[in-house]
Amino acid sequence: MTQRWRPNLRRSRRESMTIPELLVFLLPLLLFVILLYGMLAWTVYVSFADWRGVQPTYEFAGLKWYRTMFSLPRFQADIVNNLRWLVLGVVPTVVLALFIAYLLEIGSFKGIETYTRTLILYPVAMSFIVTGTIWSWMYQPDRGVLNTILRGLVNPIRDGLGLDPVLGGRYITNPDTVTYWLIVIFVWQYLGFAVIILQSSFRTTELQEMIESALVDGASRFRILWQIIVPNIRGGILVLISLLLISALKVFDIVYVVTFGGPGFASDVLAFFMLIATFQQHLVSMGAGLGVIIFLMAFIVVVPYTIYAFRKWFE
């Protein structure tokens, strides 16, 4: 009898929703959708136009700017660099965060867990402009922090062993390695955020009971991590990976502050190229095309998470 009554109650609640209530819930959502997809449609249209210079020009040019963009060595280098950011910026962050969160959760240093979490979370509170400025000081070839430390360690024994600072101290002036040193900054800043996300996934009653049972049965901590924890927090890991992928895809501030895309365009990324093309070269249609490429890459990244979320929603 109770089971028959509940659906009727839900149906009566839906039927009793008034027009003002519908407006309160639906109007902001409708405005957001119109604004978001309206601006997206405008960007796509501009990418097919022939807008060059300050004066807007909406004359249809077809795929002209896409063909020009795909033929540029800079664009090809940007695609490679963005893929490096997506892989090398996300995978080490997730792996390191998983181990750190696990150590903080079941380690024997519970007393300092709060202080450790604060230390690793602090970089997340900093803007990328501040972070880039700090790390540019550290990477400076002449008087940077890292090279100063290396010289202090190496100089006493360099004469006898012929040692020099790593890569000659050319962290952000070597075109072959500059992108990797920038990715180190990304990992440093997002590591604390990733640890907090994974720690929150650990703290479910069912998972804690499984861990305690495994410890009682004598399972090693490494086996508990890979056979119990990881399979049971895959939802949290997927959410974390999706957020990190989006952040890595739209990276701009670090490149702008630390290297300005250099040397040459060795550390350039799509978002930075879009800024240069739109506001310095005044190739607005090309900038819009770069924005469309970034959107398509982000859409591909978000799709797996969206599918997973819908499956969990309708279970």
Backbone torsions as a table, in degrees:
resi	resn	phi	psi	omega
1	MET	NA	-40.1	178.7
2	THR	-66.4	-38.3	-179.0
3	GLN	-66.0	-32.6	177.1
4	ARG	-73.3	-28.2	-174.1
5	TRP	-78.9	-35.3	-175.6
6	ARG	-62.9	-46.5	177.0
7	PRO	-59.6	-38.0	178.1
8	ASN	-63.2	-36.4	179.0
9	LEU	-66.2	-43.4	178.7
10	ARG	-64.1	-40.3	-179.1
11	ARG	-65.9	-38.3	-179.6
12	SER	-68.8	-32.8	177.7
13	ARG	-67.3	-42.3	179.1
14	ARG	-64.5	-40.5	-178.1
15	GLU	-70.6	-25.1	-176.9
16	SER	-87.9	-0.1	178.8
17	MET	-68.1	125.7	-174.9
18	THR	-85.6	168.7	179.2
19	ILE	-63.1	-43.9	176.5
20	PRO	-58.5	-38.2	178.0
21	GLU	-65.4	-40.7	176.9
22	LEU	-62.3	-39.5	179.8
23	LEU	-66.3	-38.2	-179.2
24	VAL	-62.7	-39.1	-177.0
25	PHE	-87.3	-39.8	-171.6
26	LEU	-89.9	-31.8	-176.1
27	LEU	-63.1	-47.8	177.0
28	PRO	-60.7	-39.6	178.6
29	LEU	-64.0	-41.6	180.0
30	LEU	-64.7	-43.2	178.3
31	LEU	-62.7	-40.2	179.4
32	PHE	-64.3	-44.5	-179.3
33	VAL	-64.3	-43.3	179.9
34	ILE	-62.9	-45.1	-179.5
35	LEU	-64.3	-46.3	-177.1
36	LEU	-64.2	-54.8	-174.6
37	TYR	-79.1	-22.5	173.2
38	GLY	-66.6	-45.9	177.5
39	MET	-66.2	-36.1	177.4
40	LEU	-64.4	-43.8	178.6
41	ALA	-63.9	-38.8	178.3
42	TRP	-64.3	-40.7	178.6
43	THR	-63.7	-43.2	178.7
44	VAL	-62.3	-42.2	-179.8
45	TYR	-63.9	-43.4	179.8
46	VAL	-62.7	-34.1	-179.9
47	SER	-65.8	-21.1	176.8
48	PHE	-97.7	1.0	178.6
49	ALA	-92.3	-174.2	-178.8
50	ASP	-121.4	53.0	-176.1
51	TRP	-84.8	106.2	173.4
52	ARG	-126.9	137.0	-179.0
53	GLY	92.0	-173.9	-176.5
54	VAL	-78.4	-35.1	-177.8
55	GLN	-74.6	124.5	179.5
56	PRO	-60.9	135.7	176.4
57	THR	-135.3	119.3	-176.4
58	TYR	-107.6	21.2	177.6
59	GLU	-66.6	128.9	-175.3
60	PHE	-67.0	129.9	-179.5
61	ALA	-123.3	4.9	178.7
62	GLY	66.5	-136.6	-176.9
63	LEU	-92.9	19.8	-175.4
64	LYS	-54.7	-51.2	-175.3
65	TRP	-75.3	-27.0	174.6
66	TYR	-67.7	-42.0	177.1
67	ARG	-63.4	-42.2	177.9
68	THR	-63.1	-43.3	-177.9
69	MET	-64.4	-45.2	-178.4
70	PHE	-66.7	-24.0	-178.8
71	SER	-85.4	-9.8	-176.5
72	LEU	-79.6	131.8	174.7
73	PRO	-59.3	-31.3	179.9
74	ARG	-64.9	-42.9	178.8
75	PHE	-63.6	-42.5	178.4
76	GLN	-62.6	-40.4	176.7
77	ALA	-66.3	-36.3	179.1
78	ASP	-64.6	-40.8	178.5
79	ILE	-61.2	-44.4	179.0
80	VAL	-63.1	-43.7	-180.0
81	ASN	-64.5	-41.4	178.0
82	ASN	-63.5	-37.5	176.1
83	LEU	-65.6	-37.0	175.2
84	ARG	-62.2	-43.4	177.5
85	TRP	-61.7	-41.4	-177.7
86	LEU	-64.6	-38.7	-177.1
87	VAL	-86.4	-56.1	-173.4
88	LEU	-77.5	-18.6	175.7
89	GLY	-85.0	-26.1	-174.2
90	VAL	-97.2	-49.4	-173.9
91	VAL	-60.5	-51.8	178.4
92	PRO	-61.6	-35.6	179.6
93	THR	-63.2	-45.4	-178.9
94	VAL	-66.8	-43.8	-177.8
95	VAL	-64.9	-48.8	179.2
96	LEU	-62.5	-42.2	179.9
97	ALA	-63.9	-36.4	179.7
98	LEU	-63.6	-45.9	179.9
99	PHE	-68.3	-41.6	-179.5
100	ILE	-66.2	-43.9	178.5
101	ALA	-62.0	-39.0	179.4
102	TYR	-65.8	-42.7	178.7
103	LEU	-65.3	-40.2	179.1
104	LEU	-68.3	-30.2	-174.9
105	GLU	-81.1	-41.5	-176.1
106	ILE	-120.2	8.7	179.6
107	GLY	-72.6	173.2	-177.5
108	SER	-93.0	6.5	-178.6
109	PHE	-111.6	52.8	-178.5
110	LYS	-61.7	-28.6	-176.6
111	GLY	-64.8	-29.6	-178.1
112	ILE	-105.0	11.7	-178.0
113	GLU	-61.1	-42.5	-178.7
114	THR	-62.6	-43.9	-179.6
115	TYR	-67.9	-39.3	179.3
116	THR	-64.9	-43.1	179.3
117	ARG	-62.9	-38.8	178.5
118	THR	-64.1	-41.8	-178.8
119	LEU	-64.1	-43.7	-177.4
120	ILE	-79.6	-19.3	179.1
121	LEU	-87.8	-19.7	-175.6
122	TYR	-58.6	-42.3	179.8
123	PRO	-58.4	-27.8	-179.7
124	VAL	-64.3	-31.2	-178.4
125	ALA	-73.7	-12.7	-178.9
126	MET	-87.7	143.0	175.1
127	SER	-73.4	158.5	179.3
128	PHE	-66.0	-26.0	177.1
129	ILE	-64.8	-47.5	178.6
130	VAL	-64.8	-44.5	179.8
131	THR	-60.7	-45.8	179.5
132	GLY	-62.0	-38.8	179.2
133	THR	-64.8	-44.0	180.0
134	ILE	-62.4	-46.3	-177.2
135	TRP	-73.4	-26.4	174.3
136	SER	-66.3	-34.4	173.2
137	TRP	-65.2	-39.7	-179.2
138	MET	-68.7	-34.8	-177.4
139	TYR	-86.9	-4.7	-175.7
140	GLN	-56.5	130.3	-174.2
141	PRO	-64.2	-38.8	-172.5
142	ASP	-82.5	-59.6	-174.0
143	ARG	-121.2	25.1	178.8
144	GLY	-68.0	157.9	-176.7
145	VAL	-61.1	-47.1	-176.5
146	LEU	-64.2	-44.8	-179.9
147	ASN	-69.2	-33.3	176.5
148	THR	-63.4	-43.5	178.4
149	ILE	-65.1	-44.0	-179.3
150	LEU	-63.3	-41.8	178.5
151	ARG	-63.9	-38.8	178.2
152	GLY	-63.7	-32.8	179.2
153	LEU	-82.2	-33.9	-171.4
154	VAL	-89.5	-37.2	-172.7
155	ASN	-54.4	-40.7	-178.9
156	PRO	-61.9	-26.3	-177.0
157	ILE	-118.5	1.7	-175.1
158	ARG	-65.2	-38.8	-176.7
159	ASP	-62.2	-36.3	-178.1
160	GLY	-81.2	-31.7	-174.8
161	LEU	-111.1	-7.8	178.9
162	GLY	70.7	36.8	-178.0
163	LEU	-93.0	150.2	176.0
164	ASP	-134.7	162.9	175.6
165	PRO	-57.5	155.4	-177.1
166	VAL	-57.1	128.3	178.8
167	LEU	55.6	24.3	-178.6
168	GLY	67.1	15.8	-179.1
169	GLY	78.3	9.2	-176.3
170	ARG	-90.2	67.3	-176.7
171	TYR	-68.8	-51.3	-175.5
172	ILE	-112.6	11.5	175.4
173	THR	-111.4	-2.3	176.4
174	ASN	-95.3	112.8	-176.0
175	PRO	-63.4	-21.4	-178.5
176	ASP	-78.8	-23.4	-173.8
177	THR	-124.2	-3.1	-172.7
178	VAL	-60.5	-39.5	-178.0
179	THR	-63.6	-36.9	-179.1
180	TYR	-66.6	-38.4	178.3
181	TRP	-69.1	-31.1	175.0
182	LEU	-69.8	-36.5	178.5
183	ILE	-64.8	-32.0	176.0
184	VAL	-57.6	-39.0	178.5
185	ILE	-63.1	-43.4	178.7
186	PHE	-60.1	-46.6	-179.9
187	VAL	-61.9	-42.9	-179.8
188	TRP	-60.6	-41.4	-175.2
189	GLN	-76.1	-35.0	-175.3
190	TYR	-95.0	-2.9	-176.6
191	LEU	-63.3	-45.4	-179.8
192	GLY	-62.7	-40.6	176.7
193	PHE	-59.7	-43.6	-179.3
194	ALA	-66.1	-37.8	179.1
195	VAL	-62.7	-43.9	-179.7
196	ILE	-63.2	-42.8	179.3
197	ILE	-60.5	-46.1	-177.1
198	LEU	-70.8	-37.1	177.8
199	GLN	-62.6	-38.8	177.4
200	SER	-64.7	-30.6	177.3
201	SER	-72.4	-29.0	179.2
202	PHE	-66.2	-33.0	-164.8
203	ARG	-89.6	60.7	169.9
204	THR	-112.6	150.2	-176.1
205	THR	-61.4	-43.7	-178.0
206	GLU	-63.6	-42.9	-179.0
207	LEU	-68.4	-39.1	178.0
208	GLN	-63.1	-39.4	178.1
209	GLU	-66.4	-39.0	178.0
210	MET	-65.0	-40.2	178.5
211	ILE	-64.8	-43.9	179.4
212	GLU	-63.4	-40.5	178.6
213	SER	-65.2	-40.2	179.1
214	ALA	-66.0	-38.6	177.9
215	LEU	-65.1	-39.9	178.3
216	VAL	-63.9	-36.3	-179.6
217	ASP	-77.8	-2.7	176.3
218	GLY	89.1	16.5	179.2
219	ALA	-70.5	144.0	178.5
220	SER	-71.8	157.4	-179.1
221	ARG	-65.9	-36.0	178.6
222	PHE	-65.2	-40.8	179.3
223	ARG	-67.3	-37.4	177.3
224	ILE	-61.7	-40.8	-178.6
225	LEU	-62.2	-49.4	-171.4
226	TRP	-85.4	-27.8	-175.9
227	GLN	-102.4	-16.5	-178.9
228	ILE	-117.4	-53.2	-172.8
229	ILE	-71.8	-54.1	-175.1
230	VAL	-57.7	-46.3	179.2
231	PRO	-63.7	-26.7	-176.3
232	ASN	-92.6	-6.7	177.0
233	ILE	-119.0	22.3	-177.1
234	ARG	-62.1	-28.3	176.0
235	GLY	-63.8	-46.9	177.6
236	GLY	-64.3	-37.7	177.9
237	ILE	-65.2	-40.5	179.9
238	LEU	-65.6	-41.7	177.0
239	VAL	-61.7	-44.8	179.9
240	LEU	-62.1	-45.7	179.9
241	ILE	-61.8	-41.3	179.2
242	SER	-62.2	-44.2	179.6
243	LEU	-65.2	-41.5	179.4
244	LEU	-67.8	-38.9	178.0
245	LEU	-61.7	-43.3	178.8
246	ILE	-64.7	-42.2	179.0
247	SER	-64.4	-40.4	179.3
248	ALA	-69.6	-33.0	-178.1
249	LEU	-69.7	-37.6	-177.3
250	LYS	-96.5	19.2	-178.7
251	VAL	-59.5	135.4	-178.2
252	PHE	-148.9	-48.7	-171.2
253	ASP	-59.7	-44.3	-177.7
254	ILE	-62.0	-46.1	180.0
255	VAL	-63.9	-42.8	-178.0
256	TYR	-62.5	-44.5	-174.1
257	VAL	-79.1	-43.8	-170.2
258	VAL	-83.0	-45.4	-172.1
259	THR	-125.1	-16.2	-173.2
260	PHE	53.6	37.0	177.7
261	GLY	83.7	-5.4	-174.6
262	GLY	-90.3	-177.2	-4.3
263	PRO	-65.5	136.9	-172.5
264	GLY	65.2	-117.9	169.5
265	PHE	-126.9	33.4	-177.3
266	ALA	-64.9	-33.3	-179.2
267	SER	-108.1	13.5	-177.1
268	ASP	-68.0	150.2	176.5
269	VAL	-132.3	168.4	-174.0
270	LEU	-60.9	-41.9	-178.0
271	ALA	-64.5	-38.9	178.9
272	PHE	-70.2	-40.5	176.7
273	PHE	-61.5	-36.9	178.4
274	MET	-62.9	-41.1	176.9
275	LEU	-62.1	-46.8	-178.4
276	ILE	-64.1	-45.7	-177.6
277	ALA	-64.8	-37.5	-174.5
278	THR	-80.6	-47.1	-168.8
279	PHE	-105.4	-16.5	177.0
280	GLN	-105.6	-45.1	178.5
281	GLN	-88.9	-11.5	179.0
282	HIS	58.5	33.2	172.8
283	LEU	-98.2	77.5	-170.6
284	VAL	-65.7	-38.6	180.0
285	SER	-65.6	-37.8	176.2
286	MET	-66.9	-40.8	176.4
287	GLY	-60.4	-40.2	176.7
288	ALA	-64.5	-38.4	176.9
289	GLY	-63.2	-39.5	175.7
290	LEU	-63.8	-37.9	176.3
291	GLY	-63.3	-38.2	177.5
292	VAL	-65.1	-40.7	178.1
293	ILE	-61.9	-43.8	178.8
294	ILE	-62.2	-41.4	178.6
295	PHE	-62.4	-43.6	-179.6
296	LEU	-63.6	-40.9	177.3
297	MET	-64.9	-41.0	177.7
298	ALA	-65.0	-38.6	179.4
299	PHE	-62.6	-42.3	178.3
300	ILE	-63.4	-36.3	179.7
301	VAL	-69.4	-38.8	-174.2
302	VAL	-77.7	-25.8	-174.6
303	VAL	-54.9	-48.5	-179.7
304	PRO	-57.8	-41.7	178.4
305	TYR	-65.4	-40.0	180.0
306	THR	-62.9	-43.7	178.7
307	ILE	-61.7	-44.8	179.2
308	TYR	-62.3	-43.0	-178.4
309	ALA	-63.0	-41.9	178.8
310	PHE	-66.1	-37.6	177.7
311	ARG	-63.5	-43.9	179.3
312	LYS	-66.4	-35.2	-176.8
313	TRP	-66.0	-39.5	-175.3
314	PHE	-96.3	7.5	176.6
315	GLU	-68.6	NA	NA
